[in-house]
Amino acid sequence: MSIFNTSRLLGKTVLITGASAGIGAATAILFAKAGSNILLLARREDALKSVRDACVAAHTASGLKEGGTFAPIQLDVSDKSAIAGLWDKVPPALRDVDILVNNAGYVIGRDHVGDIPEDVVEGMFATNVLGLIAMTQLFVKHFKAKNSGHIINLGSVAGIEAYPGGSVYCATKFAVNAFTGSMLRELVNTPIRVTEVQPGMVETEFSLVRFGGDAAAAKSVYTGMQPLTGDDIAEEIVWAASRPPHVNIAQTLIFPVNQASAMINYRQPQ
């Protein structure tokens, strides 16, 4: 994974939700390489510890003196009480957070409207929307108090273009898009930056979760093409965070070269 000028991230403290795998883990490792301190939040404690170890290795390899403090915190963003008590879990040395990356989110199934289990609907909204909003409200107050900060929300092409079999997931990502856009406008009179990163087809655990652990079904999503990776999206997140303070990357849509929309992509014949 390449690196660019990230000197503005030296010693900054970053909080990343959904940091145990995929885009979240890759983003944490790249921030570590850039000399940042990181709060790693996710539900899977063991996986978080592995990501922390990878962050330590990346920071050590960078040779940087700044940063290098990494704290894994087990937290489910769909649990409102857990978010309310977050500060109690954050080590004192890492409480001055500079960047919030709202990455936690997931999708289950491709069921059409009428056949979608209620717990699936509620679960996706609880994590993808309500959890993101709760985390953001907490940190907007923090950033306003310190008169600086950056909120980076992970949206999706599914938040700007609906597709069949994704009604609930698309609805959650449309909500993220609207929420982020409103917040951008509300904070225009402050130095707080707001970014929405909208990935297209990315091969991570995302499809594996969507298909209930069916590895063959998950792999078939990308057959005949080269999808994006978690590292690809991590570079865009860290790049946006490393811009000068007066520059805000408000929104960025990222596709693999053979994707043109949520539903249009090219596959090599198999």
C-alpha positions in Angstrom: 0.0 0.0 0.0 1.5 3.3 -1.0 1.8 6.4 1.2 1.5 10.1 0.4 2.3 13.3 2.3 0.6 12.7 5.6 2.7 15.0 7.8 -0.5 16.8 9.0 -1.6 13.5 10.7 1.5 13.2 12.9 0.4 12.8 16.5 -3.3 13.2 15.7 -5.8 11.0 17.4 -8.3 9.0 15.3 -11.3 7.0 16.3 -12.5 4.3 13.9 -15.6 2.3 14.3 -15.9 -1.1 12.7 -12.1 -1.4 13.0 -11.8 -5.1 13.4 -11.7 -6.0 9.7 -12.0 -4.8 6.1 -12.0 -1.0 5.4 -11.8 -0.2 9.1 -8.8 -2.3 9.8 -7.0 -1.1 6.7 -7.7 2.5 7.6 -6.3 2.0 11.1 -3.1 0.5 9.8 -2.6 3.3 7.3 -3.2 6.0 10.0 -0.7 4.2 12.2 1.8 4.3 9.3 1.2 8.0 9.1 2.1 8.6 12.8 -1.3 8.9 14.3 -2.8 7.5 17.6 -5.9 5.4 17.1 -8.9 4.3 19.1 -10.1 1.0 17.5 -13.7 0.3 18.1 -15.7 -2.9 17.1 -17.7 -5.7 18.5 -15.0 -8.4 18.1 -12.4 -7.9 20.8 -10.0 -10.6 19.6 -10.0 -9.2 16.1 -9.4 -5.7 17.4 -6.3 -6.9 19.2 -4.9 -8.4 16.0 -5.5 -5.0 14.3 -3.8 -3.3 17.1 -0.8 -5.5 16.6 -0.8 -4.7 12.9 -0.9 -1.0 13.8 2.1 -1.4 16.1 4.0 -3.1 13.4 3.1 -0.5 10.8 4.1 2.4 13.1 7.3 0.7 14.1 8.2 0.2 10.4 7.5 3.8 9.6 10.3 4.9 12.0 8.1 7.9 13.2 8.4 9.2 16.7 5.0 10.7 16.7 1.8 8.7 17.4 2.0 5.0 18.1 -0.6 4.7 20.8 -3.4 2.3 19.9 -6.3 1.3 22.1 -8.8 -1.4 21.2 -12.2 -0.8 22.7 -15.0 -3.4 22.4 -18.1 -1.5 21.5 -21.3 -2.2 19.4 -22.5 1.1 17.9 -26.0 -0.2 17.8 -25.9 -0.1 21.6 -26.9 3.4 22.6 -25.9 2.9 26.3 -22.4 1.8 25.2 -22.0 4.9 23.1 -23.2 7.1 26.0 -20.5 5.5 28.2 -17.7 5.6 25.6 -15.6 8.3 27.3 -15.3 6.0 30.4 -13.5 3.5 28.2 -11.2 5.9 26.4 -7.7 6.2 27.9 -7.0 9.7 29.2 -4.1 10.2 26.8 -6.4 9.6 23.8 -9.5 11.7 24.8 -8.5 14.6 22.6 -9.9 13.0 19.4 -9.1 14.9 16.1 -10.8 12.6 13.5 -13.9 10.4 13.7 -14.2 7.7 11.1 -17.8 6.2 11.1 -17.1 3.0 9.3 -19.2 0.4 11.1 -22.0 -0.9 8.9 -23.2 -4.1 7.3 -25.8 -5.7 5.0 -27.6 -9.0 5.2 -29.4 -10.8 2.4 -30.8 -9.8 -1.0 -34.5 -10.3 0.0 -37.1 -8.2 -1.8 -39.6 -6.0 0.0 -42.2 -8.1 1.6 -39.8 -10.9 2.4 -37.3 -9.0 4.6 -37.1 -10.3 8.2 -37.9 -7.5 10.7 -34.8 -8.2 12.7 -32.7 -7.6 9.6 -34.4 -4.3 9.0 -33.9 -3.2 12.6 -30.4 -4.4 12.8 -29.1 -2.6 9.8 -30.8 0.7 10.8 -29.5 0.3 14.3 -25.9 0.0 13.2 -25.7 1.8 9.8 -27.9 4.8 10.7 -28.7 5.2 14.4 -25.2 4.1 15.6 -23.5 6.5 13.2 -25.8 9.4 14.2 -25.2 8.7 17.9 -21.4 8.6 17.5 -21.5 11.8 15.4 -23.6 13.7 17.9 -21.2 12.8 20.6 -18.2 14.0 18.6 -19.7 17.1 17.1 -20.0 18.4 20.6 -16.4 17.5 21.3 -15.2 19.1 18.1 -17.2 22.3 18.7 -15.6 22.6 22.1 -12.1 22.3 20.7 -13.0 24.3 17.6 -11.5 21.7 15.2 -12.1 18.2 14.0 -13.0 16.0 11.1 -16.0 13.6 10.7 -15.6 11.0 7.9 -18.7 8.9 7.2 -18.6 5.8 5.1 -21.5 6.0 2.7 -21.8 3.9 -0.5 -22.9 4.1 -4.1 -26.0 2.4 -2.6 -26.7 5.8 -0.9 -27.1 7.6 -4.2 -28.5 4.8 -6.4 -31.0 2.2 -5.3 -30.9 -1.4 -6.7 -33.2 -4.4 -6.4 -32.4 -6.7 -3.5 -30.9 -3.9 -1.5 -33.9 -1.8 -0.4 -33.1 -1.7 3.3 -29.3 -1.3 2.9 -29.8 1.4 0.3 -32.3 3.1 2.6 -29.6 3.2 5.4 -27.0 4.6 3.1 -29.4 7.2 1.6 -29.9 8.2 5.2 -26.2 8.5 5.8 -25.9 10.6 2.7 -28.7 13.0 3.8 -27.4 13.2 7.4 -23.9 13.9 6.3 -25.1 16.6 3.8 -27.2 18.3 6.4 -24.3 18.3 8.9 -21.9 19.7 6.3 -24.2 22.7 5.9 -24.8 23.1 9.6 -21.1 23.3 10.3 -20.2 25.6 7.5 -19.5 28.4 10.0 -16.9 26.3 11.9 -13.5 24.8 11.1 -14.9 21.3 11.5 -14.6 19.2 8.3 -17.2 16.7 7.1 -16.5 14.0 4.5 -18.5 11.2 3.0 -16.6 8.4 1.3 -18.8 6.4 -1.1 -17.3 3.1 -2.2 -18.5 0.9 -5.0 -17.6 -2.8 -5.2 -15.1 -3.6 -2.5 -14.1 -7.1 -1.6 -14.0 -7.5 2.2 -16.0 -9.5 4.7 -19.0 -7.3 3.5 -20.3 -9.9 1.0 -19.5 -12.8 3.3 -21.7 -11.3 6.0 -24.4 -10.5 3.4 -24.6 -14.1 2.3 -24.5 -15.5 5.8 -21.0 -16.9 5.6 -21.4 -18.6 2.2 -17.9 -18.0 0.8 -18.8 -19.2 -2.7 -21.8 -16.8 -3.0 -19.7 -13.9 -1.7 -16.9 -14.6 -4.2 -19.3 -14.8 -7.1 -20.2 -11.1 -6.5 -16.8 -10.2 -8.0 -16.3 -13.0 -10.6 -14.7 -11.7 -13.8 -13.6 -8.4 -12.4 -11.0 -6.8 -10.0 -12.9 -5.2 -7.2 -11.6 -2.6 -4.8 -9.9 -3.6 -1.6 -10.1 -2.3 1.9 -6.6 -0.8 1.3 -8.0 1.2 -1.7 -10.7 2.8 0.4 -8.3 3.4 3.4 -6.0 5.5 1.1 -9.0 7.7 0.2 -10.0 8.2 3.8 -6.4 9.0 5.0 -5.9 11.2 2.0 -9.0 13.2 2.8 -7.9 13.5 6.4 -4.5 14.7 5.5 -5.6 17.7 3.4 -4.7 21.2 4.6 -7.1 22.5 7.3 -8.9 24.9 4.9 -9.5 22.0 2.4 -12.6 19.8 2.8 -13.2 16.7 0.6 -16.9 16.8 1.0 -17.8 13.7 -1.0 -15.9 11.1 -3.0 -17.3 8.2 -5.1 -14.9 5.4 -5.7 -15.3 2.6 -8.2 -13.1 -0.2 -9.5 -12.3 0.6 -13.2 -14.9 -1.8 -14.5 -17.8 -0.4 -12.5 -19.8 2.6 -13.7 -22.8 2.6 -11.3 -24.5 0.4 -8.7 -25.8 -1.9 -11.4 -23.5 -1.3 -14.3 -20.2 -3.2 -14.3 -18.1 -5.2 -16.8 -17.1 -8.8 -16.3 -14.5 -10.7 -18.3 -16.0 -13.9 -19.8 -15.2 -16.9 -17.7 
